[in-house]
Amino acid sequence: MSVFISYNHQDSEFVDKLAMSLISHNVKVWKDEWQISVGDSFINKIQDGLEGASYICVVFSNNSIKSEWVKREINAGLLKEIEDKKITILPVIIDDCKIPLLLRDKLYADFRGNFDTGLKKLLAVLKKKYNIDNSGRITDGLDYYIDYLIEQGTLDNRFFMSIDVISFDREEDFSILTKMEFYGNEFVTKEYLELTDEQDIKSYVLKTCSKEFENNPARVNITGSKGAQGIFAIFDARKKAEIKVKIKVNKLGIDTGNTVLFNVGALFTQICVNSGIIENT
């Protein structure tokens, strides 16, 4: 299920940036210029896009409020929202324009000041459906990047979460695989099962570990295939919630025999920043 972007083509520069930002966060996007080819029926393609959408992201501007196509797409979205409740309209504001009366009661993502602020507000709505925060790529440019995947649920009727991280450096012949496992006690499990938004526990774990390793950096030496591993626990302020953490780090690829110094603790902060859990400082 995709996010259908309704906009006026005079706002294409903004929409292209928005669409690529959503895609980078694993959100499937429907944008007319990408889905409609020469010879296709414009109306049929638009209809197919609306039928397959979970959200209609309407980009409001002084250009779009004059567009008859945008008005039709909004009306179609409102009908679907009212009739079968399978679609939600998400207003996006990019300049000082007048929002249609039927949409004025909706909260909107405001991009008039800062693009990243507006994007964060939009992603906060989308993350529940598109699992935005559970995987991603973090890069410092062309040479270094990490890919990560987070999975969570229960194991033996207890809260469980795992994080797999692969760290790449294009100048090296190897990569680093970090496997993290988190096991909650009965109190954590009870809280987890009663929450409607599972992200709360995950954010708590990541933020706590990030803060811990900020104060006590965790740097490990990795030689050959032996790797490094460690076990510790984190607690809440009341000492009721306990989460045991197991971390294992291995070097993959060509073994040059050299010892690698790797900062495991920094991974938590990088993931937190990428997921919007903490601000980048």
C-alpha positions in Angstrom: 0.0 0.0 0.0 1.5 3.3 -1.1 1.4 7.0 -0.3 -0.3 8.7 -3.3 1.1 12.3 -3.7 -1.4 14.8 -5.1 0.3 18.0 -6.3 0.6 20.6 -9.0 3.5 20.1 -11.4 4.7 23.7 -10.7 5.7 22.3 -7.3 7.7 19.4 -8.8 11.0 20.4 -7.2 9.5 20.1 -3.7 7.6 17.0 -4.5 10.6 15.2 -5.9 12.5 16.0 -2.8 9.6 14.8 -0.6 9.1 11.6 -2.6 12.8 10.6 -2.4 12.9 11.4 1.3 9.9 9.1 1.9 11.5 6.3 -0.2 14.7 6.6 1.8 12.6 5.8 4.9 11.1 2.7 3.2 7.8 4.3 2.3 6.3 3.2 -1.0 5.3 6.3 -3.0 2.9 6.7 -6.0 3.9 9.7 -8.1 2.3 10.3 -11.5 5.5 11.0 -13.4 7.0 7.7 -12.2 4.0 5.4 -12.8 2.4 6.8 -16.0 4.2 6.0 -19.3 3.5 7.1 -22.9 0.3 5.6 -24.2 -1.2 5.0 -20.7 -4.6 6.2 -19.8 -4.0 9.1 -17.4 -7.4 8.7 -15.7 -7.1 4.9 -15.3 -3.6 5.2 -13.9 -4.7 7.8 -11.4 -7.7 5.6 -10.4 -5.4 2.6 -9.9 -3.0 4.7 -7.8 -5.8 5.9 -5.6 -7.2 2.4 -5.2 -3.9 1.0 -4.1 -3.1 3.8 -1.7 -3.3 3.9 2.1 -2.7 7.6 2.2 -3.1 10.6 0.0 -0.5 13.2 0.6 -1.9 16.4 -0.7 0.7 19.1 -1.3 -1.1 22.4 -0.7 0.3 25.5 -2.3 -1.0 28.6 -4.2 -0.4 26.5 -7.3 -2.3 23.3 -6.3 -5.4 25.0 -4.9 -6.1 26.2 -8.4 -5.6 22.8 -10.0 -8.7 20.9 -11.1 -6.8 17.6 -11.0 -5.8 18.1 -7.4 -9.4 19.0 -6.5 -10.6 15.7 -8.2 -8.0 13.7 -6.3 -8.9 15.3 -3.0 -12.6 14.6 -3.6 -11.9 10.9 -4.6 -9.8 10.6 -1.4 -12.5 12.1 0.8 -15.1 9.7 -0.6 -12.8 6.7 0.1 -12.0 8.0 3.5 -15.7 8.3 4.4 -17.0 5.2 2.6 -14.6 2.5 3.4 -12.0 4.1 5.8 -9.2 2.5 3.9 -7.4 5.7 3.0 -6.3 8.8 5.0 -5.7 12.3 3.6 -2.5 13.9 4.9 -2.2 17.6 4.1 1.2 19.1 3.5 1.6 22.9 3.4 4.5 24.4 1.5 3.4 28.1 1.3 0.7 30.5 2.6 -2.4 29.2 0.9 -6.0 28.6 1.7 -6.8 25.0 2.7 -10.2 23.7 1.4 -12.9 23.9 4.1 -13.5 20.1 4.4 -9.8 19.6 5.3 -9.3 22.4 7.7 -10.0 20.2 10.8 -7.0 17.9 9.9 -3.6 18.3 11.3 -1.0 19.1 8.6 2.7 18.7 8.1 4.1 22.3 7.8 7.1 22.5 5.4 7.0 26.3 5.1 9.8 26.8 7.6 12.1 23.8 7.7 11.9 20.7 5.4 13.2 18.3 8.0 10.7 19.4 10.6 7.8 18.9 8.2 9.2 15.5 7.1 9.5 14.3 10.7 5.9 15.2 11.4 4.8 13.3 8.3 6.9 10.3 9.1 5.4 10.2 12.6 2.1 9.3 11.0 3.5 6.9 8.4 5.8 4.9 10.6 3.2 2.6 12.1 2.2 1.2 8.7 5.5 1.3 6.9 7.8 0.1 9.7 10.0 3.1 9.1 12.3 2.9 12.1 13.0 -0.8 11.9 15.6 -0.8 9.1 17.7 1.7 7.3 21.1 2.8 5.9 23.3 5.4 7.6 26.2 6.9 5.7 28.8 9.6 6.2 29.3 10.0 2.5 30.7 7.7 -0.1 33.2 5.7 1.9 31.4 4.5 5.1 27.9 3.3 5.8 26.0 0.9 8.0 22.8 -1.1 7.2 20.6 -2.2 10.1 17.5 -4.3 10.8 15.5 -4.3 14.0 13.0 -7.1 14.9 10.9 -7.3 18.0 8.2 -9.4 19.6 8.3 -12.2 22.2 10.5 -15.2 22.8 9.4 -17.8 25.3 6.6 -15.4 26.3 9.1 -12.7 27.2 9.8 -9.4 25.4 12.6 -9.9 22.8 14.3 -7.6 20.3 17.2 -8.1 18.0 19.3 -5.7 15.9 21.7 -6.8 13.1 24.1 -4.2 11.9 26.6 -4.5 9.0 29.3 -1.8 8.9 31.1 -1.2 5.6 34.2 0.8 4.7 34.9 0.9 1.0 38.6 1.2 1.6 38.7 -2.1 3.5 38.5 -5.7 2.4 36.2 -6.6 5.2 32.9 -5.6 6.9 31.8 -5.8 10.6 28.7 -7.7 11.6 27.2 -6.7 15.0 24.4 -8.8 16.5 22.5 -7.5 19.5 19.8 -9.3 21.4 17.6 -7.8 24.2 15.7 -10.0 26.6 13.1 -8.4 28.9 11.9 -9.6 32.3 8.3 -10.1 33.3 7.7 -6.4 34.0 9.0 -5.4 30.6 7.0 -8.1 28.9 3.8 -7.0 30.6 4.4 -3.4 29.6 5.2 -4.4 26.0 2.1 -6.5 25.6 -0.2 -3.8 26.9 1.2 -1.0 24.7 -0.6 -0.1 21.5 2.5 1.4 20.0 5.4 -1.0 20.3 7.9 1.7 19.4 7.9 3.0 23.0 9.9 0.0 24.3 12.2 0.0 21.4 12.9 3.7 21.7 13.5 3.3 25.4 16.0 0.5 24.9 17.9 2.3 22.1 18.0 5.7 23.9 19.1 4.1 27.1 22.0 2.2 25.5 23.0 5.3 23.5 23.2 7.3 26.7 25.1 4.5 28.5 27.8 4.2 25.8 28.1 7.9 25.4 29.3 8.0 29.0 31.2 4.8 28.8 32.4 4.2 25.2 32.4 0.5 24.1 35.4 -0.1 21.8 36.4 -3.6 21.1 39.4 -5.2 19.4 38.6 -7.8 16.7 41.2 -10.2 15.4 40.6 -12.8 12.8 37.3 -14.8 13.1 37.3 -14.8 16.9 35.3 -11.6 17.2 34.2 -10.1 20.5 31.1 -10.4 22.7 29.7 -9.0 25.9 26.6 -9.2 28.2 25.1 -6.4 30.4 21.7 -5.3 31.7 19.8 -2.0 31.6 17.2 -1.0 34.2 14.5 1.6 34.6 14.6 4.2 37.3 12.5 2.0 39.6 14.7 -1.1 39.1 11.6 -3.1 38.0 12.2 -3.2 34.3 15.3 -5.2 33.4 16.6 -5.9 29.9 19.5 -8.2 29.4 21.7 -7.3 26.4 23.9 -9.6 24.5 26.3 -8.2 21.8 28.5 -10.1 19.5 30.8 -8.5 16.9 32.6 -10.3 14.0 34.7 -9.4 11.1 33.5 -10.7 7.7 35.4 -10.9 4.4 39.1 -11.1 3.9 41.2 -11.7 7.0 44.4 -9.7 6.7 45.5 -10.7 10.2 45.3 -7.1 11.5 43.4 -6.2 14.6 40.5 -3.8 14.2 39.4 -1.4 16.9 35.6 -1.0 16.5 33.3 1.4 18.4 30.2 -0.7 19.1 28.5 1.9 21.4 28.4 4.5 18.6 26.0 2.2 16.7 23.2 2.9 19.1 23.5 6.7 18.8 23.7 6.4 15.0 20.5 4.4 14.9 18.7 6.7 17.3 19.5 9.7 15.3 18.5 8.0 12.0 15.2 6.9 13.5 14.5 10.4 15.0 14.6 9.1 18.6 17.2 11.6 19.6 18.3 14.9 17.9 21.6 15.0 16.0 24.0 17.3 17.9 
